[in-house]
Amino acid sequence: MTTIAELPPGFADKVLSAQSTFRSVMDAMARPGSVQRIVPMAGAPDTMMRGTAAIALTLFDHDTPLWLDARMVESSDLVKWLKFHTGAPVVQDCSIASFALISDGTALPQLDRFALGTSEYPDRSTTVIIQVDSLASGRGFELRGPGIDGVATLQASIKPFDLFERLRINEALFPRGIDVVLVADDAVVAIPRTTRVVSKGS
Amino acid sequence: MNAPAYNFAYLDEQTKRMIRRAILKAIAIPGYQVPFASREMPMPYGWGTGGVQVTAAILGPRDVLKVIDQGSDDTTNAISIRKFFAKTAGVATTTATGEATVIQTRHRIPETALNENQLLVYQVPIPEPLRFLEPRETETRRMHALAEYGLMHVKLYEDIARFGHIATAYAYPVKVNARYVMDPSPTPKFDNPKMDNCPALQLFGAGREKRIYAIPPYTEVVSLDFEDHPFEPYRFNAPCALCGAEDSYLDEIVTDDQGGRMFVCSDTDYCEGRQAAGHHGSLSAAPYREKAGSHG
């Protein structure tokens, strides 16, 4: 059994580390497809990448119901770490989650099972954070939409392979929809609901 | 007592997390007003409590902050907010648009074009563009949900019916990313074209009304108009009396009780920069000269 004292630590400097991490995530959200780096590091429990841990410490608290995928929920150390450092309640029902953490993309639930927001309050939707293999190499994706000057290209190795096909539900749902944050180690890329994939290579 | 009396950038961390989450959703849904739990700030409503909270949530120790009020770096409101963050966050401040990484603004967009490394934070009094047409929040929410903006076009049409042209001169409504009609805050409509396809991220904070909204970089922002009455930015037909600029937004300054007046750039940094570069206008002071023989 892990005691609190044995848990990996949070940020060394809570205030400035959270600010720096937020700016990386904000820049990622404002410029979809661009790869931003998360600089401050916290101790990360197993199955959680460094970048994901930093985002959790920056954005999660008692106001943000959290949904974890099966692999994460099985790790009692990870659940304890989240509970101790963020206080975010872990929920079973992903349709009420503010954030969802996905460590195994192949087991990503149907996206319409997450909160999509309402027409009056489209902001009440789940932000899905998916840990991926790489945001530097892999298949090429061409993205268009607000925040992108013309076309942005993203090289990424992502599971599920059909993530962008699945995200096409955002086209019909808008302004409701799912916002996705992709994390690979300390790299982060955001795909807000306004981003469209125009073509992809191999 | 060794501990500082307040947190970095004044707000506590839980408040910053809440504002940061609202900012991320605002960016993801361009032009949509995200409700947020606005806090009491140590300044009255109307002095930019919304903009200050947004700035406090994004500001880091390496940022360089510029604050403008109606284009001016030198008014009470601008100086107070600049000093507030210099004191609570220890950030560097500047009046030069090009040097700033975060620009908080009350009702102007700088004349100098913004770049990708800058953030523009607007102070917003009434974020809801439909509010004066429909006072009920439940109804304006429904209208945004349905993209039912006919009422706004009726308002602009009534301008034309009454005055012969669209008489709205500030807070001129825009449509963001072809979806949400948005209040650009009470900026002169002269500034509306600068919002379109802007390289900088634009964030809007309304403290009393508890709303945050955003325009991501490179996003289409269209001023509402009609085919036969297209949108036209307005500026006084005069050069700046101090720097001679013919492309900047001008303030009208009454100089006496005989009808005398002068027009000067509203953007003080732009005007000073032009004067330093040697431009001058009709009322510029004569260039300073050493007295004859004093250096002989």
Contacts between the chains, C-beta under 8 A, distances in Angstrom:
chain1	res1	chain2	res2	distance
A	14	B	13	6.5
A	15	B	7	6.4
A	15	B	8	4.8
A	15	B	13	6.4
A	16	B	8	6.9
A	16	B	60	6.9
A	16	B	61	6.5
A	18	B	13	6.6
A	18	B	16	7.2
A	18	B	17	7.5
A	19	B	8	7.6
A	19	B	9	8.0
A	19	B	16	7.8
A	19	B	58	7.8
A	19	B	59	7.4
A	19	B	60	4.7
A	20	B	60	6.2
A	22	B	16	7.9
A	22	B	20	4.9
A	22	B	57	7.6
A	22	B	58	7.3
A	23	B	58	6.7
A	23	B	60	6.3
A	25	B	24	6.8
A	26	B	20	7.4
A	26	B	23	6.3
A	26	B	24	6.6
A	26	B	27	7.0
A	26	B	58	6.9
A	26	B	201	7.7
A	29	B	24	5.3
A	29	B	27	4.7
A	29	B	28	6.3
A	29	B	216	7.9
A	30	B	27	5.3
A	30	B	201	4.5
A	30	B	214	8.0
A	30	B	216	5.0
A	30	B	217	5.9
A	31	B	216	7.8
A	31	B	217	6.4
A	58	B	17	7.2
A	58	B	20	7.2
A	59	B	17	6.1
A	59	B	20	6.4
A	59	B	21	5.9
A	59	B	24	7.8
A	60	B	17	7.8
A	61	B	14	6.1
A	61	B	17	5.5
A	63	B	18	6.7
A	64	B	21	7.3
A	98	B	21	7.5
A	118	B	145	7.8
A	119	B	145	3.7
A	119	B	146	7.5
A	120	B	141	4.5
A	120	B	142	6.7
A	120	B	144	7.6
A	120	B	145	4.8
A	121	B	35	7.7
A	121	B	141	7.8
A	122	B	29	5.5
A	122	B	32	6.3
A	123	B	22	7.5
A	123	B	25	3.9
A	123	B	26	7.6
A	123	B	28	8.0
A	123	B	29	6.3
A	123	B	32	6.9
A	123	B	34	4.7
A	123	B	35	7.7
A	125	B	25	7.7
A	127	B	24	7.1
A	146	B	30	5.1
A	146	B	177	5.2
A	146	B	215	8.0
A	146	B	216	4.3
A	146	B	217	8.0
A	146	B	218	7.0
A	146	B	219	4.0
A	146	B	220	7.8
A	147	B	27	7.5
A	147	B	216	3.8
A	147	B	217	5.5
A	147	B	218	6.2
A	147	B	219	6.8
A	148	B	218	6.0
A	149	B	199	7.5
A	149	B	217	7.4
A	149	B	218	4.6
A	150	B	218	8.0
A	174	B	179	7.2
A	175	B	29	5.3
A	175	B	32	6.1
A	175	B	179	6.5
A	175	B	180	7.5
A	177	B	28	7.9
A	179	B	24	7.5
A	179	B	25	7.5
A	179	B	28	4.6
A	192	B	27	6.7
A	192	B	28	3.8
A	193	B	28	5.7
A	193	B	29	7.1
A	194	B	28	6.8
A	194	B	29	7.6
A	194	B	30	6.6
A	194	B	177	6.6
A	194	B	216	7.8
